[in-house]
Amino acid sequence: MFKTPAITFILLTLMIDAIGIGIVFPIMPDLMDRVGAGDTGQGAFWGGLLMAAYAAALFLSGPIVGSISDAIGRRPILIAALAMLALDYVIMAVAESFWLLLLGRTLAGLAGATYITATAYIADISSQKDKAANFGLIGAAFGIGFVLGPAVGGLAAGISISAPFWIAAALSAANAIFGFFVLPESLPPEKRRPFGRRDLNPFRSMFDAFRLPGLAVPLICIFIFEFANMVYPTLWAFWTREVFDWPTLYIGLSLAAYGVLLAGVQGGLMPVFINWIGEYRTLMLGMGSAVVGLIGFGFTGSVIALAVFLVVAALADLVPTLMTAMASNQADEDRQGLVQGVIASLSSVAAILAPIVMTGLFQASVDDKGVYLPGAPFFFSALLVIAMVPLVIRLRGHAAA
């Protein structure tokens, strides 16, 4: 039933989603310059506000879109979301003001159904014991997109600041057309559930998800970890420019290198680790790597040290994939969309709050009037990950046998 073109479409969708996100990171300082958002510190603040707007829109739409996909199926949601993403990138390409950029990022958040519904699609066609490994394919596709996105962003920006967005728009539109012809529905009518007025309230949908047996702890853990991990997409371009004085190209290449590592960890090492030491120990390995990586970046001032801790940080990306699989295993088939939508919303809440906190902390740490400590946001994130260890210990029983 689920032939190679359909799986190819799902993985391409996730890869294009990552490309679209990754394209922005290396050019964010230049993009802020184009719309007159100020110097490095102020640019980081306004760039964080853009990310927060994206996350706010995704928070409001995530559970709703997930529930709609539980009611009408995954296929129409995926194709419509890709079309909306294409529109967003066109707006970003032509924007000459911050407020038009803000509109584009808000539309992108509403179109965040690509990741939510694609993950639910994979959950539909996976057994419980295979979910973690199959979600690893999602991470691998995202990692490949993360390789291409910053590289395309850094290189295409040499042509014009708008060129990366035109490329992302074309990719999204082409994949929507491809999916229209090759994607079968993964959720049969008999496994769907009605969409009601209750599903229109994202807060009520999250409350419903937290009430499902065994879901509260993994959902809380996902929120805390995503909040801490937001230090990377929020500050990487600004931090490397401040500490190493890197141009856009170097920033893009460093993010591309991380994407290569991420794809290797998710698509290659994760299944090996799970078979070797089990899901729970693999999760703890990721937690330890997260703490070491964050503290390492906080202290580093050399490119060699940065390269070492980039490898360690890639191992930390085992954590959200495994937690998502553990949460998915607690939900029935007709609630996979809801669960993935709630996970996306929680991640969005983290992405709303974290850029404000991280950029504020970064701005204070590089201010001439205060203590110069550009690594301060990384130290703060490390403390958050350490604080969640008692909750992670409770997830031992959630791991698949």
C-alpha positions as a Markdown table, in Angstrom:
| # | Residue | x | y | z |
|---|---|---|---|---|
| 1 | Met | 0.0 | 0.0 | 0.0 |
| 2 | Phe | 2.8 | 2.5 | 0.9 |
| 3 | Lys | 5.1 | 2.4 | -2.0 |
| 4 | Thr | 8.4 | 4.1 | -2.4 |
| 5 | Pro | 7.1 | 7.3 | -4.1 |
| 6 | Ala | 4.8 | 8.0 | -1.1 |
| 7 | Ile | 7.6 | 7.5 | 1.4 |
| 8 | Thr | 9.9 | 9.6 | -0.8 |
| 9 | Phe | 7.3 | 12.4 | -0.7 |
| 10 | Ile | 7.1 | 12.3 | 3.1 |
| 11 | Leu | 10.9 | 12.5 | 3.5 |
| 12 | Leu | 11.2 | 15.2 | 0.8 |
| 13 | Thr | 8.5 | 17.2 | 2.6 |
| 14 | Leu | 10.5 | 17.0 | 5.9 |
| 15 | Met | 13.7 | 17.8 | 4.1 |
| 16 | Ile | 12.2 | 20.8 | 2.3 |
| 17 | Asp | 10.8 | 22.0 | 5.7 |
| 18 | Ala | 14.3 | 21.9 | 7.1 |
| 19 | Ile | 15.8 | 23.6 | 4.0 |
| 20 | Gly | 13.3 | 26.4 | 4.5 |
| 21 | Ile | 14.2 | 26.8 | 8.1 |
| 22 | Gly | 17.9 | 26.4 | 7.6 |
| 23 | Ile | 18.0 | 28.9 | 4.7 |
| 24 | Val | 17.1 | 31.7 | 7.1 |
| 25 | Phe | 19.7 | 31.0 | 9.8 |
| 26 | Pro | 23.0 | 32.2 | 8.1 |
| 27 | Ile | 21.3 | 35.2 | 6.4 |
| 28 | Met | 19.4 | 36.4 | 9.4 |
| 29 | Pro | 21.9 | 39.2 | 10.3 |
| 30 | Asp | 21.9 | 40.4 | 6.7 |
| 31 | Leu | 18.1 | 40.1 | 6.5 |
| 32 | Met | 17.8 | 42.2 | 9.6 |
| 33 | Asp | 20.1 | 44.8 | 8.0 |
| 34 | Arg | 17.9 | 44.9 | 4.9 |
| 35 | Val | 14.8 | 45.8 | 6.9 |
| 36 | Gly | 16.8 | 48.2 | 9.2 |
| 37 | Ala | 16.7 | 46.2 | 12.4 |
| 38 | Gly | 19.9 | 47.6 | 13.8 |
| 39 | Asp | 23.3 | 46.2 | 15.0 |
| 40 | Thr | 24.2 | 42.6 | 16.0 |
| 41 | Gly | 22.6 | 42.8 | 19.4 |
| 42 | Gln | 19.4 | 44.5 | 18.2 |
| 43 | Gly | 19.3 | 42.3 | 15.1 |
| 44 | Ala | 19.4 | 39.2 | 17.3 |
| 45 | Phe | 16.4 | 40.6 | 19.3 |
| 46 | Trp | 14.3 | 41.3 | 16.2 |
| 47 | Gly | 15.4 | 38.0 | 14.6 |
| 48 | Gly | 14.2 | 36.2 | 17.8 |
| 49 | Leu | 10.9 | 38.0 | 17.5 |
| 50 | Leu | 10.4 | 36.6 | 14.0 |
| 51 | Met | 11.1 | 33.1 | 15.3 |
| 52 | Ala | 8.6 | 33.7 | 18.1 |
| 53 | Ala | 5.9 | 34.8 | 15.7 |
| 54 | Tyr | 6.4 | 31.6 | 13.7 |
| 55 | Ala | 6.2 | 29.6 | 16.9 |
| 56 | Ala | 3.1 | 31.4 | 18.1 |
| 57 | Ala | 1.2 | 30.6 | 14.8 |
| 58 | Leu | 2.3 | 27.0 | 15.0 |
| 59 | Phe | 1.2 | 26.8 | 18.6 |
| 60 | Leu | -2.3 | 28.0 | 17.7 |
| 61 | Ser | -2.6 | 25.8 | 14.6 |
| 62 | Gly | -0.7 | 22.7 | 15.6 |
| 63 | Pro | -3.4 | 20.7 | 17.7 |
| 64 | Ile | -6.1 | 22.0 | 15.3 |
| 65 | Val | -4.4 | 20.8 | 12.2 |
| 66 | Gly | -3.4 | 17.5 | 13.9 |
| 67 | Ser | -7.0 | 16.9 | 14.9 |
| 68 | Ile | -8.3 | 17.8 | 11.4 |
| 69 | Ser | -5.9 | 15.2 | 9.9 |
| 70 | Asp | -7.3 | 12.6 | 12.4 |
| 71 | Ala | -10.7 | 13.4 | 11.0 |
| 72 | Ile | -10.1 | 13.8 | 7.2 |
| 73 | Gly | -6.8 | 12.1 | 6.7 |
| 74 | Arg | -3.2 | 13.2 | 6.3 |
| 75 | Arg | -3.0 | 13.6 | 2.5 |
| 76 | Pro | -5.0 | 16.8 | 2.0 |
| 77 | Ile | -3.4 | 18.5 | 4.9 |
| 78 | Leu | 0.1 | 17.8 | 3.7 |
| 79 | Ile | -0.5 | 19.1 | 0.2 |
| 80 | Ala | -2.3 | 22.2 | 1.4 |
| 81 | Ala | 0.5 | 23.0 | 3.9 |
| 82 | Leu | 3.2 | 22.8 | 1.2 |
| 83 | Ala | 1.2 | 25.2 | -1.0 |
| 84 | Met | 1.0 | 27.7 | 1.9 |
| 85 | Leu | 4.7 | 27.3 | 2.6 |
| 86 | Ala | 5.4 | 28.3 | -1.1 |
| 87 | Leu | 3.4 | 31.4 | -0.6 |
| 88 | Asp | 5.3 | 32.3 | 2.6 |
| 89 | Tyr | 8.6 | 32.1 | 0.9 |
| 90 | Val | 7.4 | 34.4 | -1.9 |
| 91 | Ile | 6.4 | 36.9 | 0.7 |
| 92 | Met | 9.9 | 36.6 | 2.4 |
| 93 | Ala | 11.6 | 37.1 | -1.0 |
| 94 | Val | 9.9 | 40.4 | -1.7 |
| 95 | Ala | 9.7 | 41.8 | 1.8 |
| 96 | Glu | 11.4 | 45.1 | 2.3 |
| 97 | Ser | 10.0 | 45.8 | 5.8 |
| 98 | Phe | 10.2 | 43.9 | 9.1 |
| 99 | Trp | 6.4 | 43.7 | 9.3 |
| 100 | Leu | 6.1 | 42.0 | 6.0 |
| 101 | Leu | 8.7 | 39.5 | 7.1 |
| 102 | Leu | 6.6 | 39.0 | 10.3 |
| 103 | Leu | 3.5 | 38.2 | 8.1 |
| 104 | Gly | 5.5 | 35.7 | 6.1 |
| 105 | Arg | 6.8 | 33.9 | 9.2 |
| 106 | Thr | 3.3 | 33.8 | 10.7 |
| 107 | Leu | 2.0 | 32.1 | 7.5 |
| 108 | Ala | 4.8 | 29.7 | 7.8 |
| 109 | Gly | 3.8 | 28.8 | 11.3 |
| 110 | Leu | 0.2 | 28.2 | 10.1 |
| 111 | Ala | 1.7 | 25.9 | 7.5 |
| 112 | Gly | 3.7 | 24.0 | 10.1 |
| 113 | Ala | 1.3 | 21.1 | 9.4 |
| 114 | Thr | 3.9 | 19.7 | 7.1 |
| 115 | Tyr | 6.0 | 18.4 | 10.0 |
| 116 | Ile | 3.1 | 17.5 | 12.3 |
| 117 | Thr | 1.1 | 15.6 | 9.6 |
| 118 | Ala | 4.2 | 13.9 | 8.1 |
| 119 | Thr | 5.1 | 12.6 | 11.5 |
| 120 | Ala | 1.6 | 11.3 | 12.1 |
| 121 | Tyr | 1.8 | 9.7 | 8.6 |
| 122 | Ile | 4.9 | 7.8 | 9.7 |
| 123 | Ala | 3.2 | 6.8 | 13.0 |
| 124 | Asp | 0.2 | 5.4 | 11.0 |
| 125 | Ile | 2.4 | 3.0 | 9.1 |
| 126 | Ser | 4.8 | 2.0 | 11.9 |
| 127 | Ser | 4.6 | -0.6 | 14.6 |
| 128 | Gln | 5.4 | 0.4 | 18.2 |
| 129 | Lys | 8.8 | -1.2 | 18.2 |
| 130 | Asp | 9.7 | 0.4 | 14.9 |
| 131 | Lys | 8.6 | 3.9 | 15.7 |
| 132 | Ala | 11.8 | 5.2 | 17.2 |
| 133 | Ala | 13.9 | 4.0 | 14.2 |
| 134 | Asn | 11.3 | 5.3 | 11.7 |
| 135 | Phe | 11.2 | 8.6 | 13.4 |
| 136 | Gly | 15.0 | 8.5 | 13.1 |
| 137 | Leu | 14.4 | 8.6 | 9.3 |
| 138 | Ile | 12.4 | 11.8 | 9.9 |
| 139 | Gly | 15.4 | 13.2 | 11.8 |
| 140 | Ala | 17.8 | 12.1 | 9.0 |
| 141 | Ala | 15.6 | 13.8 | 6.3 |
| 142 | Phe | 15.5 | 16.9 | 8.5 |
| 143 | Gly | 19.3 | 16.7 | 8.9 |
| 144 | Ile | 19.9 | 16.5 | 5.1 |
| 145 | Gly | 17.6 | 19.5 | 4.7 |
| 146 | Phe | 19.7 | 21.2 | 7.4 |
| 147 | Val | 22.8 | 20.5 | 5.3 |
| 148 | Leu | 21.3 | 21.9 | 2.2 |
| 149 | Gly | 19.4 | 24.8 | 3.8 |
| 150 | Pro | 22.3 | 26.8 | 5.4 |
| 151 | Ala | 24.5 | 25.9 | 2.4 |
| 152 | Val | 21.9 | 27.2 | -0.1 |
| 153 | Gly | 21.2 | 30.2 | 2.1 |
| 154 | Gly | 24.9 | 31.1 | 2.4 |
| 155 | Leu | 25.7 | 30.6 | -1.2 |
| 156 | Ala | 22.5 | 31.9 | -2.8 |
| 157 | Ala | 22.7 | 35.1 | -0.7 |
| 158 | Gly | 25.8 | 35.9 | -2.7 |
| 159 | Ile | 23.5 | 36.4 | -5.7 |
| 160 | Ser | 20.9 | 38.3 | -3.7 |
| 161 | Ile | 19.3 | 38.2 | -0.3 |
| 162 | Ser | 16.0 | 37.2 | -1.9 |
| 163 | Ala | 17.4 | 34.2 | -3.9 |
| 164 | Pro | 17.3 | 31.7 | -1.1 |
| 165 | Phe | 13.6 | 32.3 | -0.6 |
| 166 | Trp | 12.8 | 31.9 | -4.3 |
| 167 | Ile | 14.5 | 28.6 | -4.2 |
| 168 | Ala | 12.6 | 27.4 | -1.2 |
| 169 | Ala | 9.3 | 28.5 | -2.8 |
| 170 | Ala | 10.0 | 26.6 | -5.9 |
| 171 | Leu | 10.9 | 23.4 | -3.9 |
| 172 | Ser | 7.7 | 23.6 | -1.8 |
| 173 | Ala | 5.5 | 24.1 | -4.9 |
| 174 | Ala | 7.1 | 21.3 | -6.8 |
| 175 | Asn | 6.8 | 18.9 | -3.9 |
| 176 | Ala | 3.1 | 19.7 | -3.5 |
| 177 | Ile | 2.5 | 18.8 | -7.1 |
| 178 | Phe | 4.5 | 15.6 | -6.7 |
| 179 | Gly | 2.5 | 14.6 | -3.6 |
| 180 | Phe | -0.8 | 15.2 | -5.4 |
| 181 | Phe | 0.1 | 12.4 | -7.8 |
| 182 | Val | 1.9 | 9.9 | -5.6 |
| 183 | Leu | 0.7 | 10.1 | -2.0 |
| 184 | Pro | -1.9 | 7.6 | -0.8 |
| 185 | Glu | -3.9 | 8.2 | 2.4 |
| 186 | Ser | -2.4 | 6.5 | 5.5 |
| 187 | Leu | -5.4 | 6.8 | 7.8 |
| 188 | Pro | -8.4 | 4.7 | 6.6 |
| 189 | Pro | -11.9 | 6.0 | 7.3 |
| 190 | Glu | -12.7 | 3.4 | 10.0 |
| 191 | Lys | -9.7 | 4.7 | 12.1 |
| 192 | Arg | -10.7 | 8.3 | 12.0 |
| 193 | Arg | -12.4 | 10.3 | 14.7 |
| 194 | Pro | -14.9 | 13.2 | 14.4 |
| 195 | Phe | -13.6 | 16.7 | 14.5 |
| 196 | Gly | -15.6 | 18.8 | 17.0 |
| 197 | Arg | -15.7 | 22.3 | 18.5 |
| 198 | Arg | -13.5 | 21.1 | 21.3 |
| 199 | Asp | -10.7 | 20.5 | 18.8 |
| 200 | Leu | -10.7 | 24.2 | 17.8 |
| 201 | Asn | -9.2 | 25.2 | 21.2 |
| 202 | Pro | -5.5 | 24.5 | 21.3 |
| 203 | Phe | -5.4 | 24.8 | 25.1 |
| 204 | Arg | -8.2 | 22.2 | 25.5 |
| 205 | Ser | -6.5 | 19.9 | 23.0 |
| 206 | Met | -3.3 | 20.1 | 25.0 |
| 207 | Phe | -5.2 | 19.4 | 28.2 |
| 208 | Asp | -6.8 | 16.4 | 26.5 |
| 209 | Ala | -3.4 | 15.1 | 25.5 |
| 210 | Phe | -2.0 | 15.5 | 29.0 |
| 211 | Arg | -4.9 | 13.5 | 30.4 |
| 212 | Leu | -4.1 | 10.5 | 28.2 |
| 213 | Pro | -2.4 | 7.8 | 30.3 |
| 214 | Gly | 1.4 | 8.0 | 30.3 |
| 215 | Leu | 1.6 | 11.1 | 28.1 |
| 216 | Ala | 2.2 | 13.9 | 30.7 |
| 217 | Val | 5.9 | 13.1 | 31.5 |
| 218 | Pro | 7.2 | 12.8 | 28.0 |
| 219 | Leu | 5.3 | 15.9 | 26.9 |
| 220 | Ile | 6.8 | 17.9 | 29.8 |
| 221 | Cys | 10.3 | 16.6 | 28.9 |
| 222 | Ile | 9.8 | 17.5 | 25.2 |
| 223 | Phe | 8.9 | 21.1 | 26.2 |
| 224 | Ile | 11.9 | 21.6 | 28.5 |
| 225 | Phe | 14.4 | 20.1 | 26.1 |
| 226 | Glu | 13.0 | 22.0 | 23.1 |
| 227 | Phe | 13.2 | 25.2 | 25.1 |
| 228 | Ala | 16.9 | 24.6 | 26.0 |
| 229 | Asn | 17.8 | 23.4 | 22.4 |
| 230 | Met | 16.4 | 26.6 | 20.9 |
| 231 | Val | 19.6 | 28.3 | 21.9 |
| 232 | Tyr | 21.2 | 26.9 | 18.7 |
| 233 | Pro | 18.7 | 28.2 | 16.0 |
| 234 | Thr | 18.1 | 31.4 | 17.8 |
| 235 | Leu | 21.7 | 32.5 | 18.4 |
| 236 | Trp | 24.1 | 30.4 | 16.2 |
| 237 | Ala | 24.5 | 33.1 | 13.5 |
| 238 | Phe | 24.8 | 35.9 | 16.0 |
| 239 | Trp | 27.1 | 34.0 | 18.4 |
| 240 | Thr | 29.6 | 32.8 | 15.7 |
| 241 | Arg | 29.7 | 36.3 | 14.3 |
| 242 | Glu | 30.3 | 37.8 | 17.7 |
| 243 | Val | 32.9 | 35.2 | 18.9 |
| 244 | Phe | 34.7 | 34.4 | 15.6 |
| 245 | Asp | 33.6 | 37.3 | 13.4 |
| 246 | Trp | 32.4 | 34.8 | 10.7 |
| 247 | Pro | 30.8 | 36.0 | 7.4 |
| 248 | Thr | 27.5 | 34.5 | 6.2 |
| 249 | Leu | 29.3 | 31.8 | 4.2 |
| 250 | Tyr | 31.1 | 30.3 | 7.2 |
| 251 | Ile | 28.0 | 30.4 | 9.3 |
| 252 | Gly | 26.1 | 28.5 | 6.6 |
| 253 | Leu | 28.9 | 25.9 | 6.2 |
| 254 | Ser | 29.0 | 25.3 | 10.0 |
| 255 | Leu | 25.3 | 24.7 | 10.0 |
| 256 | Ala | 25.6 | 22.4 | 7.0 |
| 257 | Ala | 28.3 | 20.4 | 8.9 |
| 258 | Tyr | 25.9 | 20.1 | 11.8 |
| 259 | Gly | 23.2 | 18.8 | 9.3 |
| 260 | Val | 25.6 | 16.1 | 8.0 |
| 261 | Leu | 26.2 | 15.0 | 11.6 |
| 262 | Leu | 22.5 | 15.1 | 12.4 |
| 263 | Ala | 21.6 | 12.9 | 9.4 |
| 264 | Gly | 24.3 | 10.4 | 10.4 |
| 265 | Val | 23.1 | 10.3 | 14.0 |
| 266 | Gln | 19.4 | 10.0 | 13.2 |
| 267 | Gly | 19.5 | 7.7 | 10.1 |
| 268 | Gly | 22.6 | 5.7 | 11.0 |
| 269 | Leu | 23.6 | 5.7 | 14.6 |
| 270 | Met | 20.2 | 5.8 | 16.3 |
| 271 | Pro | 19.0 | 2.3 | 15.1 |
| 272 | Val | 22.5 | 0.9 | 16.1 |
| 273 | Phe | 22.3 | 2.4 | 19.6 |
| 274 | Ile | 18.7 | 1.2 | 20.1 |
| 275 | Asn | 19.6 | -2.3 | 19.1 |
| 276 | Trp | 22.7 | -2.3 | 21.2 |
| 277 | Ile | 21.7 | -0.6 | 24.4 |
| 278 | Gly | 17.9 | 0.0 | 24.1 |
| 279 | Glu | 15.8 | 3.1 | 23.8 |
| 280 | Tyr | 16.1 | 4.3 | 27.4 |
| 281 | Arg | 19.9 | 4.1 | 27.5 |
| 282 | Thr | 20.1 | 5.8 | 24.1 |
| 283 | Leu | 17.9 | 8.6 | 25.5 |
| 284 | Met | 20.3 | 9.0 | 28.5 |
| 285 | Leu | 23.3 | 9.1 | 26.1 |
| 286 | Gly | 21.6 | 11.9 | 24.2 |
| 287 | Met | 20.9 | 13.8 | 27.5 |
| 288 | Gly | 24.5 | 13.6 | 28.6 |
| 289 | Ser | 25.7 | 14.7 | 25.1 |
| 290 | Ala | 23.3 | 17.7 | 25.3 |
| 291 | Val | 24.8 | 18.9 | 28.6 |
| 292 | Val | 28.4 | 18.4 | 27.5 |
| 293 | Gly | 27.8 | 20.1 | 24.2 |
| 294 | Leu | 26.1 | 23.2 | 25.7 |
| 295 | Ile | 28.7 | 23.7 | 28.4 |
| 296 | Gly | 31.5 | 23.2 | 25.7 |
| 297 | Phe | 30.0 | 25.9 | 23.4 |
| 298 | Gly | 29.7 | 28.2 | 26.4 |
| 299 | Phe | 33.4 | 28.0 | 27.1 |
| 300 | Thr | 34.8 | 27.6 | 23.6 |
| 301 | Gly | 36.7 | 30.4 | 21.8 |
| 302 | Ser | 38.5 | 28.3 | 19.1 |
| 303 | Val | 37.3 | 26.8 | 15.9 |
| 304 | Ile | 38.8 | 23.4 | 16.8 |
| 305 | Ala | 36.8 | 23.2 | 20.0 |
| 306 | Leu | 33.7 | 24.3 | 18.2 |
| 307 | Ala | 34.1 | 21.4 | 15.7 |
| 308 | Val | 34.5 | 18.9 | 18.6 |
| 309 | Phe | 31.4 | 20.1 | 20.4 |
| 310 | Leu | 29.4 | 20.2 | 17.2 |
| 311 | Val | 29.8 | 16.4 | 17.0 |
| 312 | Val | 28.7 | 16.0 | 20.7 |
| 313 | Ala | 25.7 | 18.3 | 20.1 |
| 314 | Ala | 24.6 | 16.2 | 17.2 |
| 315 | Leu | 24.2 | 13.2 | 19.5 |
| 316 | Ala | 21.9 | 15.3 | 21.7 |
| 317 | Asp | 19.4 | 15.2 | 18.9 |
| 318 | Leu | 18.7 | 11.6 | 19.8 |
| 319 | Val | 16.6 | 13.0 | 22.7 |
| 320 | Pro | 13.5 | 14.7 | 21.0 |
| 321 | Thr | 13.1 | 11.8 | 18.5 |
| 322 | Leu | 13.1 | 9.1 | 21.2 |
| 323 | Met | 10.7 | 11.2 | 23.4 |
| 324 | Thr | 8.4 | 11.7 | 20.5 |
| 325 | Ala | 8.3 | 7.9 | 19.8 |
| 326 | Met | 7.6 | 7.2 | 23.5 |
| 327 | Ala | 4.8 | 9.7 | 23.5 |
| 328 | Ser | 3.4 | 8.3 | 20.2 |
| 329 | Asn | 3.4 | 4.8 | 21.7 |
| 330 | Gln | 1.0 | 5.9 | 24.5 |
| 331 | Ala | -1.7 | 7.1 | 22.0 |
| 332 | Asp | -4.3 | 5.3 | 20.0 |
| 333 | Glu | -4.3 | 5.3 | 16.2 |
| 334 | Asp | -7.1 | 7.8 | 15.9 |
| 335 | Arg | -5.1 | 10.3 | 18.1 |
| 336 | Gln | -1.7 | 10.3 | 16.5 |
| 337 | Gly | -2.4 | 13.6 | 14.7 |
| 338 | Leu | -3.6 | 15.1 | 18.0 |
| 339 | Val | -0.5 | 14.0 | 19.9 |
| 340 | Gln | 1.9 | 15.2 | 17.1 |
| 341 | Gly | 0.0 | 18.5 | 17.0 |
| 342 | Val | 0.3 | 18.9 | 20.7 |
| 343 | Ile | 4.0 | 18.1 | 20.6 |
| 344 | Ala | 4.4 | 20.7 | 17.9 |
| 345 | Ser | 2.5 | 23.2 | 20.0 |
| 346 | Leu | 4.6 | 22.6 | 23.1 |
| 347 | Ser | 7.7 | 23.0 | 20.9 |
| 348 | Ser | 6.2 | 26.2 | 19.6 |
| 349 | Val | 5.6 | 27.5 | 23.1 |
| 350 | Ala | 9.2 | 26.8 | 23.8 |
| 351 | Ala | 10.1 | 28.6 | 20.5 |
| 352 | Ile | 8.0 | 31.6 | 21.5 |
| 353 | Leu | 9.6 | 32.0 | 24.9 |
| 354 | Ala | 13.1 | 30.8 | 24.3 |
| 355 | Pro | 14.2 | 33.3 | 21.6 |
| 356 | Ile | 13.0 | 36.2 | 23.8 |
| 357 | Val | 14.9 | 34.8 | 26.8 |
| 358 | Met | 18.0 | 33.6 | 24.8 |
| 359 | Thr | 18.4 | 36.8 | 22.8 |
| 360 | Gly | 17.8 | 39.0 | 25.8 |
| 361 | Leu | 20.5 | 37.0 | 27.7 |
| 362 | Phe | 22.9 | 37.2 | 24.7 |
| 363 | Gln | 22.3 | 40.9 | 24.3 |
| 364 | Ala | 23.1 | 41.5 | 28.0 |
| 365 | Ser | 26.2 | 39.2 | 27.8 |
| 366 | Val | 27.8 | 41.2 | 25.0 |
| 367 | Asp | 26.8 | 44.6 | 26.2 |
| 368 | Asp | 29.8 | 46.9 | 26.8 |
| 369 | Lys | 28.3 | 48.0 | 30.1 |
| 370 | Gly | 28.1 | 44.4 | 31.5 |
| 371 | Val | 30.1 | 41.3 | 31.9 |
| 372 | Tyr | 31.3 | 40.0 | 28.5 |
| 373 | Leu | 30.1 | 36.4 | 28.4 |
| 374 | Pro | 28.7 | 35.5 | 25.0 |
| 375 | Gly | 28.4 | 31.8 | 26.0 |
| 376 | Ala | 25.9 | 32.6 | 28.8 |
| 377 | Pro | 22.8 | 31.4 | 26.9 |
| 378 | Phe | 24.5 | 28.0 | 26.4 |
| 379 | Phe | 25.2 | 27.7 | 30.2 |
| 380 | Phe | 21.6 | 28.5 | 30.9 |
| 381 | Ser | 20.4 | 25.8 | 28.5 |
| 382 | Ala | 22.7 | 23.3 | 30.1 |
| 383 | Leu | 21.2 | 24.0 | 33.5 |
| 384 | Leu | 17.7 | 23.4 | 32.1 |
| 385 | Val | 18.7 | 20.0 | 30.6 |
| 386 | Ile | 20.3 | 19.0 | 34.0 |
| 387 | Ala | 17.1 | 20.0 | 35.8 |
| 388 | Met | 14.9 | 17.7 | 33.7 |
| 389 | Val | 16.9 | 14.5 | 34.6 |
| 390 | Pro | 14.6 | 13.4 | 37.4 |
| 391 | Leu | 11.7 | 13.5 | 34.9 |
| 392 | Val | 13.6 | 11.6 | 32.3 |
| 393 | Ile | 14.3 | 8.8 | 34.8 |
| 394 | Arg | 10.6 | 8.3 | 34.9 |
| 395 | Leu | 10.5 | 7.6 | 31.2 |
| 396 | Arg | 12.2 | 4.2 | 31.6 |
| 397 | Gly | 8.9 | 2.4 | 31.4 |
| 398 | His | 7.9 | 4.2 | 28.3 |
| 399 | Ala | 10.6 | 2.7 | 26.1 |
| 400 | Ala | 9.6 | 0.1 | 23.6 |
| 401 | Ala | 10.7 | -3.5 | 24.4 |
